[in-house]
Amino acid sequence: MESQSAPQGVILPVSEKQPEFDQATLECQFEELKPSRFTRLKSCKLYDIVLISFSIISALYMATNLVSFVYQSRSSSTNPITDLVSPDLSARDLKATTFGDESFVAKHHWGTISEYYTGGSNFPGIEGDGLGIPEQCSLDQIHVLHRHAERYPASYAAKPMKAIAKKLKTHFENSTYEPLPPFEWLKTWNYTLGTELLTPKGVATEFSSGSKFWSDYGQALFKTDQQFYSPKINTYSNGTQRPIPVIRAPPHPAWAAGFFGQYAGQPYTEKDASKLYELVLQDETDGNNNTMASWYTCSIPDDKFPGLPKVDEWVNYYLNETVIRLQNYLPGINLTNTEVYNMQQICTFETASIGYSSFCDLFSDEEWQGYEYVDDLEIYYWDSFGSGEYATVFGAGWASEFIARLEGKLITTPANGVNVTLTNNTETFPVNQPFYLDMSHDLDIIFMLTVMDLDFLKQELSSTSMDPARQFMVSRLVPFGARLVFEVLGCGSDRYIRAKLNDRVLPLGSMKYCPKDSEGLCPFNDFVKSLKASIESIDFDKLCTH
């Protein structure tokens, strides 16, 4: 395969910035010694022979190293992403690229297959870390839309990974060539990934999330000083017992075990899950009204979205040189860009399954950032602002249920794909709980962020270049175990909504009636009115009928 030349003006992220050389340091412009520093002069000082000699030697040394640096860079450069890095990347760009890590951590840049990550820089317009409850406020209620944690690939994603795995294995079983050192491990490697269900690491991530949620909010929410949950604290303000919480999640959610402290060992904690919570399960099958998998309710032909063409264009660009490099280690085999992309996929899913993968070592930081951008393009143009008139249709149902819970009302009239069989009954759709948990998918969070009309995520993404400072970065928005949390706060006589995505406060000022606020607070009624306005602008029945 021949390397394709890259488009002009490509700006791509790097994990470390190469030093820039000031040509003035290579000229005869010397510096006069001052008490604490050197000050630049415009000409050489003839009377200071020692200083001149030292400066000339230094200049020659730097020039020699500069020439060597340029020569080595040109002769060894094989990656189009590295070659086309803009020299103008600012510290802010680099910080956005690394999520605030001190160095590049690949598994934080694997798109939807990234491990849960928080920390780093705030979202635009937000100041402070958002920890705790604002002063003079109390925590009245919490709503959580939570993505499942690490799992095995879906069957449609597993199929191309199995295909490249079989191709590699078959090649070396029938070839007279031996794989070179980077691929020697292939002789004993086998594809062993399952499908769909949580991996052991995923169970741990969800348990940890539930435990953390109790640690962050439990005492404030239930007005208790107990270190762990027990049914006796689930009471109304007058002291009477509340019904046990209803949560919507898969059977036996690990999150609930963490939140309710079932394994805490305290004498007052309850181990019997049936006394702690009720589960409402919603089938994910075609035609079933399920607001946490609304693509089964609203099926739109793929050709209505620009997502896949954008992805294909990017994959057929960023891996060009990678294919050539890997084929050098695999004598007699021909690889496509898509097959190499699926080798990256195997790395990410094996890591989610068993904690490591030999495939991961085959790729550079820049190639991982190219991989990360695949999910950004697909989800932006298929499930979010880049999908045109379909941008908000998939989030209309869950947003409608969220408003009903905020207002303490049942939903009895079918609209936006809501399953009224469930929402017209307080046993399956309670409206007065202290907290709500809906354990769902990455796209459900994306749908909701889009319905909220958050301006900072609207930047259009190019399929031939990659902005390292972009905000629509799926690794940051919906990694495994992602969580979108809405806090209902009582602050004196006023009530507010504050939203957090993976522990970072979201700016709500672009919602229709919400003011800009550096702490991310929106008055309760303004938030509800804004969300209702977004939902009312969606013609669900028209867009979902084909």
Disulfide bonds with the S-S distance in Angstrom:
Cys28-Cys44 2.14
Cys137-Cys491 2.02
Cys298-Cys544 1.86
Cys347-Cys360 1.97
Cys514-Cys522 2.02
